Amino acid sequence: MPLRPKVSSTAVVRSESADQMLERTVLGLRLQDVRVTSGRNLFVSQLYDLRILIEEKIKASGLDAMDVKGKISLKSGRLLAFITPTTADDPAVIAKLKHAAKEVLNVNF
């Protein structure tokens, strides 16, 4: 059964077996059917990319994910769960999130 596309104002993302297909309009140019094989989407915000990196570090640490995400969210003032691929980049929020993750996980970003 094919998956229905998830539609937002900036992107349409659909999943096809193990590969991800991406369609997005950037500066009036339509980029479609771009295969993402590295596991990272090249068209996401830096804030979302940082969220993914933090979640990977949490998994690697073996700590309780809910506890660590909660601590980082409280220290940064931003809930990790609400950071999406289309969340606008804000240098102040990125700096706070990096600082909070460094304090909790003791890892540099």
C-alpha positions in Angstrom: 0.0 0.0 0.0 1.6 3.3 -1.0 2.1 6.0 1.6 0.3 9.2 1.3 2.5 12.3 1.1 2.8 14.5 4.2 2.2 18.0 3.0 3.4 21.2 4.6 3.7 24.7 3.2 7.4 24.2 2.3 7.9 20.6 1.5 6.4 17.3 0.5 8.1 14.2 1.9 7.1 10.7 1.0 8.6 7.4 1.9 9.4 4.6 -0.6 10.8 1.4 0.9 14.2 2.2 2.4 14.9 5.3 0.3 13.4 8.6 1.0 12.1 10.8 -1.8 12.0 14.6 -1.4 10.2 17.3 -3.4 10.8 20.9 -2.4 10.7 24.3 -4.0 13.8 26.3 -3.4 14.2 29.9 -4.7 11.7 29.1 -7.4 13.5 26.0 -8.6 11.7 22.7 -8.2 13.9 19.9 -6.9 12.0 16.6 -7.1 12.8 13.0 -6.5 16.1 13.7 -4.8 17.2 10.4 -3.1 18.5 10.8 0.4 20.9 7.9 1.0 23.1 9.3 3.7 20.3 9.3 6.3 20.3 13.1 6.5 18.1 15.4 4.5 20.0 18.3 2.9 17.0 20.6 3.0 16.3 20.8 6.7 17.0 23.6 9.1 20.2 23.7 11.2 18.1 23.5 14.3 16.5 20.3 13.2 19.9 18.9 12.2 21.1 19.7 15.7 18.1 17.9 17.2 18.9 14.8 15.2 22.6 15.0 16.3 21.6 15.4 20.0 19.2 12.4 19.7 22.0 10.3 18.2 24.4 11.2 21.0 21.7 10.3 23.5 21.3 6.9 21.9 25.0 6.3 21.9 25.3 7.3 25.6 22.9 4.6 26.8 21.1 7.1 29.1 17.4 7.3 29.5 16.3 9.2 26.4 13.2 10.8 28.0 15.1 12.0 31.0 18.0 13.5 29.0 15.7 15.1 26.4 13.7 16.6 29.3 16.8 18.1 30.9 18.0 19.5 27.7 14.6 21.0 26.8 14.3 22.6 30.3 17.8 24.1 30.1 17.5 25.4 26.6 13.9 26.6 26.9 12.9 24.7 23.7 11.2 21.3 23.5 13.2 19.0 21.2 10.0 17.3 20.1 8.6 20.5 18.6 11.7 21.1 16.4 10.7 20.0 12.9 12.6 20.0 9.6 10.8 23.3 8.7 11.5 25.0 12.0 13.1 28.4 11.3 16.8 28.7 12.3 17.4 31.0 15.2 21.1 31.5 16.2 20.1 32.2 19.8 18.1 29.0 20.1 20.8 27.0 18.4 23.4 28.4 20.9 21.1 27.7 23.9 20.4 24.1 22.7 24.2 23.4 22.1 25.0 24.8 25.6 22.3 22.7 27.3 23.2 19.6 25.5 26.9 20.1 26.4 26.0 20.5 30.1 23.7 17.4 30.2 25.6 15.0 27.9 29.1 16.5 28.5 29.8 16.4 24.7 30.9 19.3 22.5 28.7 20.2 19.5 
